[in-house]
Amino acid sequence: MSEPQERRWDLYIADMIEFSERALSYTEGLDQSSFLASGITYDATLRNLELIGEAASRVPESVRAQYPKVPWRLIIATRNRLAHAYLGIDDDTVWSILQDDLPSLLGLLQAMNKEIDSD
């Protein structure tokens, strides 16, 4: 059986964009209390935040260094917190990420993706 081929790092950027768009679309039009009470939406949103961090962890360090505006370490740390501290998830922090951080992250990733595509 052959080894699977290494996936190109730029595909992880595209994944991060997709997962960000999903999380934002799931929460569009919701306020915090509706989001927290939403069950499946809450779970799906947290899963996509985890996936953003997982994809970020697969972007090579050399590439991360070229894009210092993207908070790579924070994204990965958030993923680890969501994945491993399920009883310690602070819902106010999650809501803040969705409202304040994710839209700007999406903009950074889209700009990065355009720059990559033009190279």
Residue, then its C-alpha position, 0 to 999 in steps of 0.5 A: m500500500s502506497e503512502p498518501q500524497e502530501r496535501r498542498w498547504d494552500l488547500y488548507i487555506a481554502d478549507m479555512i475559508e470554507f469553514s469560516e463561511r459555514a460558521l458565519s452562515y450558521t449564526e447569521g441572524l442569531d443573537q447570543s442566547s438564540f445561538l446558545a439554545s440552538g443545539i445542532t447549530y451550536d454544535a456545527t459551529l463549534r465543529n467548524l471552529e475546530l476545523i479552522g484550527e486543525a487546517a491552520s495547524r497544517v499550514p507550514e510554519s514558513v508560510r505562517a511567518q509570511y502572513p503574520k496578520v493571521p493569528w495562527r497560534l491563537i487559532i490553533a490554541t482555540r481549536n485545542r481548547l474546543a477539542h479538549a476542554y469541552l466542559g470548559i468552553d466559555d460561551d461568551t468567548v465563542w460568541s465573541i470569536l464569531q462576532d468579532d474575530l471570525p469576520s476579520l479572519l475570513g477577510l485576511l484568509q480571502a486576501m491571502n488566497k487571492e495573493i496565493d492564486s496570483d503567484 
